[in-house]
């Protein structure tokens, strides 16, 4: 079995929360997590954007920055980056082979995510990064990334997602997210629900860690947004109404922006040399594909990896605030597909009323929600959906029922968005 086949074969073990495997893996690799400085970014929504913003600012300041995120959109190597350059496929294969050899006949059966996390940590240590930004995969307490001892812990927000693993209440989910809090390590959160933030704050207090919250210690105020950029004022530890412009879209980015900038300020207090200009340039240049990303075309295509109810609200607000503002006559066609563990009904309830037509399909994964079941859920909300066997067929239908002045919106799953992005970027489907 070659290295790529081996790596993806680990997906058969699914999701197994716990730290025993990652501890054993890292031990046989001489504990690379102890050789690098890091920031740990957890939460339900926005953690990828927050990690990307922080990475971009620190790169702009001249630091060698590792970035570990999941899932990938189009290629596995996107998960592991240094200075925003994905690990080369050759290097990924070499390290996979090396780690397999080190495992040998030891009784370790890692999951795909555990192996990937160990690979990323080993790569970052080997490449001597100045700091690594590590995004939590799921939850926090039992996530493989929780082997690190970071300089700062970040919890973006707490919403319903992965309830079968994390709990059925926001309080239970918050408890799992708080598992990344380490003794004496500062915690920053963009969570604004008072009851949930108090859980984070109390967990931090128990760990002897200072906690900083959005709206209390820092804030980012949304000024303007359109299809292509957003403008914010940031106020925090050392800045008051610092004007920032970014290619990241949506009013929700003010929470991610504020959180990343406050983390930057705390890092500055820990010896990292980051100026206001570094912040402005880093924020301006950050790109996070597949999150309210507009691809030019006839019509344009809006890609957004919203995969839970809260993220669907953000997408709906963007459609209402920005897309429809251009022209109330614009036809908006929604292509929707999701994974079978998602609350698709709550997502469709938000999105269907603000679009003209809906096309249902299934991401190309065994975890995809069956289209026939999606159709039953969608019909409850008053629109007869089109049905497509895959993303390519869905795009073909969308182009056939739209004109150049309309818009196609693709959402429901990052897997779906990744497939669509690949097809569109390669010109395999077009209007």
Residue pairs with C-beta under 8 A, 6 or more apart in sequence:
1 9
3 92
3 93
3 96
3 97
3 100
4 93
4 96
6 96
6 100
7 76
7 96
7 112
7 115
7 116
8 112
10 110
10 111
10 112
10 115
11 111
11 112
13 109
13 110
13 111
13 112
14 111
15 111
15 113
15 138
15 165
16 111
16 114
17 138
17 139
17 142
17 143
17 165
18 142
19 142
19 144
19 146
19 147
21 108
21 109
21 110
21 111
21 114
21 144
22 110
22 114
22 117
22 118
22 144
22 147
23 147
24 106
24 108
25 99
25 103
25 108
25 110
25 114
25 115
25 118
26 32
26 33
26 118
26 121
26 147
28 102
28 103
28 106
29 99
29 102
29 118
29 121
29 122
32 118
32 121
32 122
32 124
32 125
32 126
33 121
33 125
33 147
33 148
33 149
34 149
35 125
36 66
36 121
36 124
36 125
36 129
36 131
36 132
37 130
37 131
37 132
37 150
37 151
38 131
38 132
38 133
38 134
38 148
38 149
38 150
38 151
39 51
39 54
39 131
39 132
39 133
39 134
39 150
39 151
39 152
39 153
39 154
39 263
39 267
40 134
40 136
40 145
40 146
40 148
40 150
40 152
40 153
40 154
40 180
41 47
41 50
41 51
41 54
41 133
41 134
41 135
41 136
41 154
41 156
42 135
42 136
42 139
42 140
42 143
42 153
42 154
42 155
42 156
42 177
42 180
43 50
43 136
43 154
43 155
43 156
43 157
43 158
43 177
43 189
43 190
43 191
44 156
44 157
44 158
44 159
44 160
44 161
44 173
44 177
44 308
44 310
45 156
45 157
45 159
45 161
45 252
45 308
45 310
45 311
45 314
46 156
46 157
46 190
46 252
46 255
46 256
46 259
47 135
47 136
47 154
47 156
48 69
48 135
48 288
48 291
49 248
49 253
49 256
49 288
49 291
50 154
50 156
50 190
50 256
50 259
50 260
50 263
51 67
51 69
51 133
51 134
51 135
51 260
52 67
52 69
52 286
52 287
52 288
53 246
53 248
53 256
53 257
53 260
53 261
53 282
53 283
53 286
54 133
54 260
54 263
54 264
55 65
55 67
55 81
55 84
55 133
55 286
56 84
56 282
56 283
56 285
56 286
57 260
57 261
57 264
57 274
57 278
57 279
57 282
57 283
58 65
58 130
58 131
58 133
58 264
58 267
58 272
58 274
58 282
59 65
59 83
59 84
59 282
60 278
60 279
60 281
60 282
60 285
61 272
61 273
61 274
61 275
61 278
61 282
62 273
63 130
63 131
63 272
64 82
64 83
64 127
64 128
64 129
64 130
65 82
65 83
65 84
65 129
65 130
65 131
65 132
65 133
66 80
66 81
66 82
66 120
66 123
66 124
66 127
66 129
66 131
66 132
66 133
67 80
67 81
67 82
67 84
67 132
67 133
68 79
68 80
68 81
68 117
68 120
68 124
68 132
68 133
68 134
68 135
68 145
69 78
69 79
69 81
69 135
70 79
70 113
70 116
70 135
70 137
71 79
71 414
71 415
71 418
72 78
72 79
72 418
73 289
73 290
73 414
73 417
73 418
73 421
73 422
74 418
74 421
74 422
74 425
75 86
76 92
77 86
77 87
77 88
77 89
77 92
78 86
79 86
79 116
79 120
80 86
80 87
80 92
80 116
80 119
80 120
80 123
81 87
82 123
82 124
82 127
82 129
87 123
91 123
92 119
95 119
95 122
95 123
96 115
96 119
99 115
99 118
99 119
99 122
110 118
111 144
113 137
113 144
114 144
117 137
117 144
117 145
117 147
118 144
120 132
120 134
121 132
121 147
121 148
124 132
131 151
131 267
131 272
132 148
134 145
134 148
134 150
135 145
136 143
136 145
136 146
136 177
136 180
137 143
137 144
137 145
138 162
138 165
138 166
139 162
139 165
139 166
139 173
139 176
139 177
139 179
140 146
140 155
140 176
140 177
140 178
140 179
140 180
141 175
141 176
141 177
141 178
141 179
141 180
142 176
142 179
143 179
143 180
145 180
146 179
146 180
149 182
149 185
150 182
150 185
151 185
151 186
151 266
151 267
151 270
152 185
152 186
152 187
152 188
152 263
152 266
152 267
153 180
153 181
153 182
153 185
153 186
153 187
153 188
153 209
154 187
154 188
154 189
154 259
154 263
155 177
155 178
155 180
155 187
155 188
155 189
155 190
155 191
155 200
156 189
156 190
156 191
156 255
156 256
156 259
157 189
157 190
157 191
157 192
157 255
157 310
158 170
158 173
158 174
158 177
158 191
158 193
158 196
159 170
159 173
159 308
159 309
159 310
159 311
160 170
160 173
160 308
160 309
160 310
160 343
161 173
161 307
161 308
162 341
163 173
164 341
166 172
166 173
166 176
167 173
167 175
167 176
170 193
170 195
170 196
171 195
171 196
171 199
174 191
174 196
174 199
174 200
175 199
175 203
177 200
178 199
178 200
178 203
178 204
181 187
181 200
181 203
181 204
181 207
181 209
182 207
182 209
183 207
183 208
183 209
184 207
184 208
184 209
185 207
185 209
186 209
186 210
186 211
186 212
186 266
187 200
187 203
187 204
187 209
187 210
187 211
187 212
188 211
188 212
188 213
188 259
188 262
188 263
188 266
189 197
189 200
189 211
189 212
189 213
189 214
189 259
190 213
190 214
190 255
190 256
190 258
190 259
191 197
191 200
191 213
191 214
192 214
192 215
192 255
197 213
200 211
200 213
201 211
201 213
204 210
204 211
205 211
212 218
212 262
212 266
214 255
214 258
214 259
217 236
217 237
217 262
218 234
218 235
218 236
218 237
218 258
218 259
218 261
218 262
218 265
219 234
219 235
219 236
219 254
219 258
220 232
220 233
220 234
220 235
220 244
220 254
220 255
220 257
220 258
220 261
221 232
221 233
221 234
221 235
221 241
221 254
222 230
222 231
222 232
222 251
222 253
222 254
223 231
223 232
223 233
224 230
224 231
225 231
225 249
225 250
225 251
225 321
225 322
226 322
227 249
227 294
227 300
227 322
227 323
227 326
228 247
228 249
228 294
229 245
229 246
229 247
229 249
230 245
230 246
230 247
230 248
230 249
230 250
230 251
230 253
231 243
231 244
231 245
231 246
232 243
232 244
232 245
232 246
232 253
232 254
232 257
233 241
233 242
233 243
233 244
234 241
234 242
234 244
234 257
234 258
234 261
235 241
235 242
236 258
236 261
236 262
236 265
237 262
237 265
237 266
237 269
238 265
238 268
239 261
239 265
239 276
242 261
242 276
242 279
242 280
244 257
244 279
244 280
244 283
244 284
245 280
245 283
245 284
246 253
246 257
246 283
246 284
246 286
247 284
247 285
247 286
247 287
248 256
248 257
248 286
248 288
248 291
248 292
249 291
249 292
249 293
249 294
249 318
249 322
250 292
250 314
250 317
250 318
251 314
251 317
251 318
251 321
252 314
252 317
257 283
261 279
261 283
264 272
264 274
264 279
267 274
268 274
289 303
289 421
290 303
290 304
290 305
290 414
290 417
290 418
290 421
291 303
291 304
291 305
292 302
292 303
292 304
292 315
292 318
293 302
293 303
293 304
293 421
294 300
294 301
294 302
294 303
295 301
295 302
295 303
295 421
295 424
295 425
297 424
297 430
297 431
298 404
298 431
299 402
299 403
299 404
299 405
299 406
299 407
299 408
299 431
300 407
300 408
301 407
301 408
301 409
301 410
301 420
301 424
302 323
302 407
302 408
302 409
302 410
303 410
303 411
303 417
303 420
303 421
304 311
304 315
304 318
304 409
304 410
304 411
304 417
305 311
305 411
305 413
305 414
305 417
306 312
306 314
306 315
306 347
306 411
306 412
307 338
307 339
307 342
307 347
307 412
307 413
307 414
308 342
308 343
308 347
309 343
309 346
309 347
309 350
312 346
312 347
312 350
312 351
312 411
313 350
315 350
315 351
315 409
315 411
316 350
316 351
316 354
319 332
319 354
319 355
319 409
320 354
323 330
323 332
323 407
323 409
324 330
324 332
324 354
327 405
330 405
330 406
330 407
331 356
331 357
331 401
331 402
331 403
331 406
331 407
332 354
332 355
332 356
332 406
332 407
332 408
332 409
333 355
333 356
333 357
333 358
333 359
333 398
333 401
333 402
333 406
333 407
333 408
333 409
334 351
334 352
334 355
334 357
334 358
334 359
334 409
334 410
334 411
335 358
335 359
335 361
335 388
335 391
335 394
335 395
335 398
335 408
335 409
335 410
335 411
335 416
335 420
336 347
336 348
336 351
336 358
336 359
336 360
336 361
336 374
336 378
336 411
336 412
337 360
337 361
337 362
337 363
337 368
337 369
337 371
337 374
337 391
337 394
337 412
337 413
337 416
338 344
338 347
338 363
338 368
338 369
338 374
338 412
338 413
338 416
339 363
339 365
339 367
339 368
339 369
339 413
339 415
340 367
340 368
340 369
340 370
341 367
342 369
342 412
342 413
344 369
344 374
344 377
344 412
345 377
345 380
347 412
348 358
348 377
348 378
348 381
349 381
351 358
351 411
352 358
352 378
352 381
352 382
352 383
353 381
355 409
356 406
357 383
357 385
357 386
357 401
358 378
358 383
358 385
358 386
359 385
359 386
359 387
359 388
359 394
359 397
359 398
360 371
360 374
360 375
360 378
360 385
360 386
360 387
360 388
360 394
361 371
361 387
361 388
361 389
361 390
361 391
361 393
361 394
361 416
362 368
362 369
362 370
362 371
362 374
362 389
362 390
363 391
363 412
363 413
363 415
363 416
363 419
364 390
364 391
364 415
364 419
365 415
367 415
368 413
368 415
371 387
371 388
371 389
374 385
375 385
375 387
378 385
379 385
386 394
386 397
388 394
388 396
388 397
390 419
391 410
391 416
391 419
391 420
391 423
392 423
392 428
392 429
395 408
395 420
395 423
395 424
395 429
396 429
398 408
399 408
399 429
399 430
399 431
402 408
402 431
404 431
410 416
410 417
410 420
411 417
422 428
423 429
424 430
